[in-house]
Amino acid sequence: MALQVNIPLQGGITHNNGYVRVTDARVCRKDNADWFLMVEVSVYKDADERAKAAPQTIPCPSMDRFKYDYSVGDESDSNLVALSYVKLKTNSVFDGASDV
């Protein structure tokens, strides 16, 4: 699973139809506070680049790590990667994203 979306690059440039994949999704809690879902993504030029043995990522600080509220014990959220894609699509950075 991945998302295809326009990637905002530094300097105000946009790379159209970039490829974004979740590389890490974990549930965390700091100092007995509320639980949260930490999602890290990698950004690629396209799916072909991602398929390479040593793919090159596109540096994109606005799309590298996201944090979402999380409620421990919800069985429907047992697949953290799938939940991460659902959460990412609600983020304004991913407006217009499509599943690929």
N, C-alpha and C positions, 0 to 999 in steps of 0.2 A: 504494500500500500504506500502511496505517496500523494502529494498534492502538487498540482501544476498551478503556478501563480506568477504574477509579475513581481520581480525582485527589486526592491529599492536599494540602489547602490550608493556609496558615498559620493558626494559631489552632485547629488540631484539627478543622477542618471538612473534609468530603469532598464533592467534586462527582462524582456517579455518571455513568458512561458518557461520560467525556470522550474526546477524540480526540487522539491523539499521532502526530506524523509526524516522521520523521528529516529534518532540514534540512541536516545536514552529516556526512559520514563520511570520515575521512582516516587514513592510516597515518603514524605519527610515530616519531621516535627522538630521544632527548635525550642528548647527550654520549656517543655511541657505546654507549649502553646497549641493552637489548632493545627491539625494536619493539613498538608498541602501537597499538590502534585507538581513535581518539577519535571519539565519537558525540555529536552535538548534536541535541536534539529541540525541537520547539515543541508546546505544549499548547493545545488549543482547547476551547471549550464543547462543540462537536459538529461533524459533517461539514459542515453547512450554514454554520456560521461560517467554517470553513476555506475554503469555496468562494467566499466573498465577495471582491470586488476588493481590499479593504483589511481583511483579517481581524484580529480582536483576539485576541491570545494571553492565556492565563491565566498569571500569574507563579507558578511552582512550582519553587523552588530544589532540591527533592529529585528533580526530573525534568528537569533542563536539560542536563546533560553527564555522559557516562559514559566510562570508560576500561577497555579490555579487552586482555588479552595478545593478541599477533598474531604469527604465524610467516610471514615473508616467503617467497614462492615457492610457496605452496599454491594451485594453479590453481583449486580449488573455491571459493576465497575471492575470485575476481576481481571479483565484484559486491559492492562494499563496503556498499551500502545494504541489499541483501538479507541479507548477513551481519550487519549491525547489528540488523535486526529479530530475527534468530535469537538473537543475544547478549542483546538487551534482554529477551526473554521468559524468559531464565534468571535475570534479576535479580528479587529479592524485591519490589521496588517495583512490578513489573508482574505480580504474582500475579493470576491470573484474567483476564488480558488476552486479547482475542480479535482475530483479524485482521478488518479491514474494508476 
